[in-house]
Amino acid sequence: MSVWIMILAAFLLFIVLEETIYYSWNRYVYGKNYLMRQKWKNRFLHVLAVFKRNKSIDVETNHQEKSSS
């Protein structure tokens, strides 16, 4: 049983290592992708703006005068 777990862990480690090398090489060859970074930044800021919307506080006021009897 532990042999299969070790094989699975080695396979996943190989996949992560391979994807890291692929990403690093593409970044080295083509440079940073500023358009994609800006796109994700705008999405993140839009989501933050939805949650940080200023909510107006409605204060109930009673303008009737109390009669002094």
C-alpha positions as CSV (number, residue, x, y, z in Angstrom):
1,M,0.0,0.0,0.0
2,S,2.7,2.5,0.9
3,V,4.5,1.7,-2.4
4,W,1.5,3.0,-4.3
5,I,1.3,6.1,-2.2
6,M,5.0,6.8,-2.9
7,I,4.5,6.2,-6.6
8,L,1.5,8.6,-6.6
9,A,3.5,11.2,-4.6
10,A,6.5,10.9,-7.0
11,F,4.1,11.3,-10.0
12,L,2.5,14.4,-8.6
13,L,5.9,15.9,-7.7
14,F,7.0,15.2,-11.3
15,I,4.0,17.0,-12.7
16,V,4.5,20.0,-10.4
17,L,8.2,20.2,-11.3
18,E,7.5,19.9,-15.0
19,E,4.8,22.6,-14.9
20,T,7.1,24.9,-12.9
21,I,9.9,24.5,-15.5
22,Y,7.5,25.1,-18.4
23,Y,6.1,28.3,-16.7
24,S,9.6,29.5,-15.9
25,W,10.9,28.9,-19.5
26,N,7.9,30.7,-21.1
27,R,8.4,33.6,-18.7
28,Y,12.1,33.7,-19.6
29,V,11.4,33.5,-23.4
30,Y,8.3,35.8,-23.7
31,G,8.6,38.0,-20.6
32,K,5.9,38.9,-18.2
33,N,2.3,39.0,-19.4
34,Y,1.3,42.5,-18.3
35,L,-2.1,42.3,-20.0
36,M,-3.2,39.2,-18.2
37,R,-1.9,40.6,-14.9
38,Q,-3.9,43.8,-15.4
39,K,-7.0,41.8,-16.3
40,W,-6.8,39.7,-13.1
41,K,-6.1,42.9,-11.0
42,N,-9.2,44.6,-12.4
43,R,-11.3,41.5,-11.6
44,F,-10.0,41.4,-8.1
45,L,-10.6,45.2,-7.6
46,H,-14.1,44.8,-9.0
47,V,-14.9,42.0,-6.5
48,L,-13.5,44.1,-3.6
49,A,-15.6,47.1,-4.7
50,V,-18.7,45.0,-4.5
51,F,-18.0,44.0,-1.0
52,K,-16.8,47.4,0.1
53,R,-19.7,49.4,-1.2
54,N,-20.7,52.3,1.0
55,K,-24.0,51.3,2.5
56,S,-26.2,54.3,3.5
57,I,-27.5,54.2,7.0
58,D,-31.2,55.2,7.3
59,V,-31.9,56.9,10.5
60,E,-35.5,57.2,11.4
61,T,-36.4,60.6,12.7
62,N,-39.6,61.6,14.3
63,H,-40.4,65.2,13.5
64,Q,-43.6,65.3,15.6
65,E,-43.5,67.5,18.6
66,K,-44.6,66.0,21.8
67,S,-47.3,68.1,23.4
68,S,-46.7,69.0,27.0
69,S,-49.8,68.3,29.0
